[in-house]
């Protein structure tokens, strides 16, 4: 069994990503951007009547710092969109963990079947 070296930089980037996605409001904002396409802070805030525009803006900045969304200016408006590549990074990380669990369970199953 070969052990792969742990890439701490990659783990740190994954931790930042998953921390950003760990908030229900940020997930809802991300879902809104995924479903509705690029949007301004004002337009997003309209979708969340119990969240202030400033709070939506802060959530977007957390998502931006994690690389999940990107913002561009269109005139005076700051428009946000999803960075699908960064979400793909997260999917790959989760799949890697899932594969390791599958491998461990297969080894356990093989061991138990041999013992019986």
N, C-alpha and C positions, 0 to 999 in steps of 0.2 A: 504494500500500500504506500503510495507516494504522498508526501505532504507538500502542499503548495505553500509558498511563502505568503504571509499576510501583507497586503498592500495597505498600509495605514492611511495613505493619502486617499485611496479609493474608498476606504471605510469612512473616513471623515466626510467626504463628499456625499456618500450615501446617507450618513447620519443627518447632515444638513437638509437633504432632500426629504427624508422621512419626517424630520421634525417639522418642516414647513407644511407637509401634508397631514400632520397629526392634529390639526385644528379643524373642527367642523365648518366654521365659517369660511376658512381658506379653501377647504374642499368644495364647498358650495360655490364660491367665486370661480374656482377652477372649472367646475362642472358647467357653470353658466357661460364661461368663455369658450369651453369646448363645444357646447351646444349652439350658442348664438354667434360665435365668431368674435373677432376683435371688437373691443368696446372701450368706451371712456369710463373714467371713474364715476362720473355723474350717471351715466346710463346703467352701470352696474349697481350703484347705490339705490336706484329706483327699484331694482329687483329684490332688495333686502330692506324692507321698510323699518325693521327693528334695529338696523345697524346704521350708524352715521356715515356720511360720506368720508369723513376723516378716518374712521375705522376701516372702511373698505380700502382706502388709500394705503393705510399701514399694512393691511393684509397683503395687498398687491406688492408692496416693497419687500415683505418677507418672502413671498413667492419668487420675486425677481432675484433676490439675493441667493436663493436656492437654485436659480436658473430655470425655474418652471415656466415663468412667463417673461415676456420681453415688452418693453414699452417704447413707443416711438411717438414723436410729436407730429400731428397733422394740423398745421396752423397753430392755434393756441391750445388745442386739445391734446391731452396725453392719452394715447390709445394703447390698450394692452392686448396681447395675444398669447396663446399657448405655445410653448417651446416643446413640441412633441419629442424631439431627440432626447431631451432631459428626462422626460417621462419614460422613454424607452430604456434609458440607463437604469432607472428604478426597477422596471420590469425584469431586465436582465439580472439585476442583483437578487431580486426575489426568486427568480427561476433557479439561480445558482444555489441558493439556500435550499429551495425545495428539492433540487436534484440530490443534494447531499443527504437530506432526510430520507429520500427514496432509497438511496444507496445503503444507508444505515439500516433501514427497515428490511431491505432485501437480505443483507448480511445476517440480521437477527433471525429472519424467517428461515434462512438456510441452516443456521446453527440449530434452531429449535427442531427442525425437521430431521437433522442428523442425530440429535440426541434421542428422539422418540424411537 
